């Protein structure tokens, strides 16, 4: 089993959201809807839709950092078995769904549930690593 593919999927999601948010910001600045001097120190001057896209992008630098660390630990400890890979893919599915909800309607109760599902997947990954570490002495 390999954790490389879920890690690459998370990276792809991050890059896609970076491009979408960047293009939206560029278009807004070039059309004159926002002036760059107004967004140098704060995102508050961006239109709501662009802040929403930026927030979705920023989310990819929060719990995914734990995901990457857990994947690397699992690979280093040689505990990337089927349960670990399944938990990793569950996390990735939750992140893609969370990003979709965040950028399409932004229904917060659904975002919360998806965030919770991803967090549970991360906790499962951490527990699998902890058990493996305890068993190896």
RAPE-V113497 format. One record per backbone hydrogen bond with DSSP energy under -0.5 kcal/mol. CO is the residue of the C=O (numbers start at 1). NH is the residue of the N-H. E is the energy in kcal/mol with one decimal. If there is no record, write none. Layout:
co->CO nh->NH e->E
co->CO nh->NH e->E
This chain:
co->3 nh->7 e->-1.7
co->4 nh->8 e->-2.6
co->5 nh->9 e->-2.3
co->6 nh->10 e->-2.1
co->7 nh->11 e->-2.2
co->8 nh->12 e->-2.6
co->9 nh->13 e->-2.3
co->10 nh->14 e->-2.3
co->11 nh->15 e->-2.7
co->12 nh->16 e->-2.6
co->13 nh->17 e->-2.4
co->14 nh->18 e->-2.3
co->15 nh->19 e->-2.3
co->16 nh->20 e->-2.6
co->17 nh->21 e->-2.6
co->18 nh->22 e->-2.5
co->19 nh->23 e->-2.9
co->20 nh->24 e->-2.2
co->21 nh->25 e->-2.4
co->22 nh->26 e->-2.6
co->23 nh->27 e->-2.7
co->24 nh->28 e->-2.1
co->25 nh->29 e->-2.5
co->26 nh->30 e->-2.9
co->27 nh->31 e->-2.0
co->28 nh->32 e->-0.5
co->28 nh->33 e->-1.5
co->28 nh->34 e->-1.2
co->29 nh->32 e->-0.8
co->35 nh->38 e->-1.9
co->36 nh->39 e->-1.4
co->43 nh->46 e->-1.4
co->47 nh->50 e->-0.5
co->47 nh->51 e->-2.2
co->48 nh->52 e->-2.6
co->49 nh->53 e->-2.1
co->50 nh->54 e->-2.5
co->51 nh->55 e->-2.8
co->52 nh->56 e->-2.1
co->53 nh->57 e->-2.1
co->54 nh->58 e->-2.9
co->55 nh->59 e->-2.0
co->57 nh->60 e->-1.7
co->58 nh->61 e->-2.0
co->59 nh->62 e->-1.4
co->59 nh->64 e->-0.5
co->62 nh->65 e->-1.7
co->62 nh->66 e->-0.6
co->63 nh->66 e->-0.7
co->63 nh->67 e->-1.9
co->64 nh->68 e->-2.8
co->65 nh->69 e->-2.0
co->66 nh->70 e->-2.9
co->67 nh->71 e->-2.6
co->68 nh->72 e->-2.6
co->69 nh->73 e->-2.7
co->70 nh->74 e->-2.7
co->71 nh->75 e->-2.3
co->72 nh->76 e->-2.7
co->73 nh->77 e->-2.6
co->74 nh->79 e->-3.0
co->75 nh->78 e->-0.7
co->79 nh->81 e->-1.3
co->81 nh->85 e->-2.5
co->82 nh->86 e->-2.4
co->83 nh->87 e->-2.4
co->84 nh->88 e->-2.3
co->85 nh->89 e->-2.5
co->86 nh->90 e->-2.2
co->87 nh->91 e->-2.3
co->88 nh->92 e->-2.4
co->89 nh->93 e->-2.8
co->90 nh->94 e->-2.2
co->91 nh->95 e->-2.2
co->92 nh->96 e->-2.6
co->93 nh->97 e->-2.4
co->94 nh->98 e->-2.6
co->95 nh->99 e->-2.6
co->96 nh->100 e->-2.2
co->97 nh->101 e->-2.7
co->98 nh->102 e->-2.7
co->99 nh->103 e->-1.9
co->100 nh->104 e->-1.2
co->101 nh->106 e->-2.3
co->106 nh->108 e->-0.9
co->107 nh->111 e->-2.3
co->108 nh->112 e->-2.8
co->109 nh->113 e->-2.0
co->110 nh->114 e->-2.4
co->111 nh->115 e->-2.8
co->112 nh->116 e->-2.6
co->113 nh->117 e->-2.3
co->114 nh->118 e->-2.2
co->115 nh->119 e->-2.4
co->116 nh->120 e->-2.4
co->117 nh->121 e->-1.9
co->118 nh->122 e->-2.2
co->119 nh->123 e->-2.5
co->120 nh->124 e->-2.4
co->121 nh->125 e->-2.2
co->122 nh->126 e->-2.6
co->123 nh->127 e->-2.6
co->124 nh->128 e->-2.5
co->125 nh->129 e->-2.0
co->126 nh->130 e->-2.6
co->127 nh->131 e->-2.8
co->128 nh->132 e->-2.1
co->129 nh->133 e->-2.6
co->130 nh->134 e->-2.5
co->131 nh->135 e->-2.4
co->132 nh->136 e->-1.4
co->133 nh->137 e->-0.5
co->134 nh->137 e->-0.6
